Amino acid sequence: MTGNILQSGTHIARTDTKQMPDGTYEAQVFVRLSREPESAETFIPAGIHPDEPSALQAAQARAQRALDEHEF
């Protein structure tokens, strides 16, 4: 896992990146309520990026937005 986990109250957002076959990176965010198991995560795509650092930055920004807006 390349990302991290953010928590705000009862919401958890986990970020990650996935290398695509063409060498780009997909920024990924997974959100859930803290009382739910990891298998209950909801996937939020955060775009395709040319490198892993920019994908991770986009995922972290999207995760923060999900927490701020209580998306789960």
Helices and strands as residue ranges (DSSP letters): E 5-8, E 11-19, E 25-33, G 38-40, E 42-49, H 52-68
